[in-house]
Amino acid sequence: MSLLLNATDLELPGRISRVQFIDLHGDVLTEIPTQLYETRPALYNVSNILTPAQFFYIKVRCYLPHLDNQSINQSVYLSINESNKINST
């Protein structure tokens, strides 16, 4: 599995730093660093992912150093439902 993350609205110098697969209890199952897509500055690629066997959420971690002059990590949670549509929470 591969993920392509669109961060068009993420203001520079902010960036997506990594994705985490987490279980229903919030425990991290695996963590994978992201790579900036070479030809598109707002796209991030995560390749060769081995997904967990159980239900999981995808947590996208962003590094936002420009907010309040300090480094802040923000998170977005995604889940994949039975029809393979991604839901954002």
Backbone hydrogen bonds in HBPLUS format (Angstrom, degrees):
<---DONOR---> <-ACCEPTOR-->    atom                        ^
c    i                          cat <-CA-CA->   ^        H-A-AA   ^      H-
h    n   atom  resd res      DA  || num        DHA   H-A  angle D-A-AA Bond
n    s   type  num  typ     dist DA aas  dist angle  dist       angle   num
A0049-ILE N   A0001-MET O   2.87 MM  48  5.05 169.0  1.88 160.2 157.2     1
A0003-LEU N   A0046-VAL O   2.80 MM  43  5.07 161.0  1.83 150.1 156.7     2
A0046-VAL N   A0003-LEU O   2.94 MM  43  5.07 155.0  2.00 153.4 153.2     3
A0005-LEU N   A0044-TYR O   2.77 MM  39  4.98 164.1  1.79 151.2 155.4     4
A0044-TYR N   A0005-LEU O   2.84 MM  39  4.98 156.3  1.89 144.2 152.0     5
A0007-ALA N   A0042-ALA O   2.72 MM  35  5.00 164.4  1.74 160.2 163.9     6
A0010-LEU N   A0007-ALA O   3.06 MM   3  5.25 162.1  2.10 111.4 117.0     7
A0014-GLY N   A0011-GLU O   2.79 MM   3  5.59 139.7  1.95 131.3 136.0     8
A0015-ARG N   A0063-TYR O   2.90 MM  48  5.31 150.3  1.99 143.8 153.7     9
A0063-TYR N   A0015-ARG O   2.69 MM  48  5.31 163.7  1.72 168.2 171.7    10
A0017-SER N   A0061-ARG O   2.81 MM  44  5.73 152.6  1.89 144.7 154.1    11
A0034-THR N   A0017-SER O   3.26 MM  17  5.77 164.0  2.29 124.4 124.1    12
A0061-ARG N   A0018-ARG O   2.82 MM  43  5.35 171.4  1.83 168.3 168.7    13
A0019-VAL N   A0032-ILE O   2.87 MM  13  5.39 161.6  1.90 158.4 162.3    14
A0032-ILE N   A0019-VAL O   2.82 MM  13  5.39 169.3  1.83 165.4 169.0    15
A0020-GLN N   A0059-LYS O   2.74 MM  39  4.92 152.3  1.82 142.3 151.7    16
A0059-LYS N   A0020-GLN O   2.70 MM  39  4.92 172.6  1.70 156.8 159.4    17
A0021-PHE N   A0030-THR O   2.92 MM   9  5.37 161.3  1.96 151.6 157.5    18
A0029-LEU N   A0021-PHE O   2.66 MM   8  5.41 165.8  1.68 156.1 160.4    19
A0030-THR N   A0021-PHE O   3.41 MM   9  5.37 153.3  2.48 135.5 139.0    20
A0022-ILE N   A0057-TYR O   2.95 MM  35  5.26 160.5  1.99 143.0 149.4    21
A0057-TYR N   A0022-ILE O   2.83 MM  35  5.26 163.0  1.86 154.7 160.6    22
A0023-ASP N   A0027-ASP O   2.94 MM   4  5.54 155.3  2.00 151.7 156.5    23
A0026-GLY N   A0023-ASP O   3.02 MM   3  5.37 164.6  2.05 114.9 119.6    24
A0035-GLN N   A0045-ASN O   3.04 MM  10  5.25 153.4  2.12 145.3 153.4    25
A0045-ASN N   A0035-GLN O   2.71 MM  10  5.25 167.1  1.73 159.8 161.8    26
A0037-TYR N   A0043-LEU O   2.69 MM   6  5.24 171.9  1.69 146.9 146.1    27
A0043-LEU N   A0040-ARG O   3.23 MM   3  5.65 170.1  2.24 120.1 123.0    28
A0058-ILE N   A0078-LEU O   2.65 MM  20  4.85 162.9  1.68 143.5 149.7    29
A0078-LEU N   A0058-ILE O   2.71 MM  20  4.85 147.5  1.81 139.6 150.6    30
A0060-VAL N   A0076-VAL O   2.82 MM  16  5.12 162.1  1.85 150.6 155.9    31
A0076-VAL N   A0060-VAL O   3.12 MM  16  5.12 140.7  2.28 131.3 142.7    32
A0062-CYS N   A0074-GLN O   3.01 MM  12  5.28 159.4  2.05 151.7 155.5    33
A0074-GLN N   A0062-CYS O   3.22 MM  12  5.28 150.0  2.32 134.6 142.9    34
A0064-LEU N   A0072-ILE O   3.03 MM   8  5.29 157.4  2.08 153.2 159.7    35
A0070-GLN N   A0067-LEU O   3.19 MM   3  6.12 158.2  2.24 128.2 131.2    36
A0089-THR N   A0077-TYR O   2.86 MM  12  5.31 158.9  1.90 157.8 159.9    37
A0079-SER N   A0087-ASN O   2.99 MM   8  5.32 148.8  2.09 142.3 151.3    38
A0087-ASN N   A0079-SER O   2.88 MM   8  5.32 163.6  1.91 156.8 162.3    39
A0081-ASN N   A0085-LYS O   3.18 MM   4  5.73 167.9  2.19 154.8 153.8    40
A0084-ASN N   A0081-ASN O   2.91 MM   3  5.29 152.1  1.99 123.4 124.1    41
